[in-house]
Amino acid sequence: MYHPDLIRTDETRHVDNCPALVLNADYTPLSYYPLSLWPWQTAIKAVFLDRVTIISSYEREVHSPSFEMKIPSVIALKQYVRPSQYPAFTRFNLFLRDKFSCQYCGSPHELTFDHVVPRRAGGRTTWENVATACSPCNLRKGGRTPREAGMRLRVQPIRPTTWHLQENGRAFPPNHLHESWHDWLYWDVELLA
């Protein structure tokens, strides 16, 4: 449909650095972590398919001989997408649930995961039995329970909801947020009066 060669020259922002923040039909981000972003090509395609509303745009434009359009920076879906209640059990989601810190000492470094009840003692690899641990604490605990190792979990592991992970993710915003996204993202920042 569009080719990068058809993009007007704008030295301030390369076209590949123009993703669109995707909001649900209720104007909340589809996800905070990872932040729901679409490449500019996907956003423009969704506009033409009448699946989204453009909320804000970059200064960059795409154009053809008969058409030109600013690249969307914020779009909202026209139909609400119901988020799943429970997230997938992945290493990243586990770290996000535990706020990227060891559940024994609080360190954010050398993170791995630990079976609270060791597998040799019948412990399973489930949300309720796995916690984020730094390598030193994991080695110290070894194949014992926290009680046997004289260690204490800061928070008992639970199966999180998608909402729980999204709330945790808001505390870890990405390194770059385009100014047009700020009104739609509720990061932990002080509001101006």
Beta strands, then each sheet from edge to edge (+ up, - down):
strand 1: 20-23
strand 2: 37-38
strand 3: 52-64
strand 4: 67-77
strand 5: 111-115
strand 6: 130-134
sheet 1: 2+ 1- 4- 3+
sheet 2: 5+ 6-
end
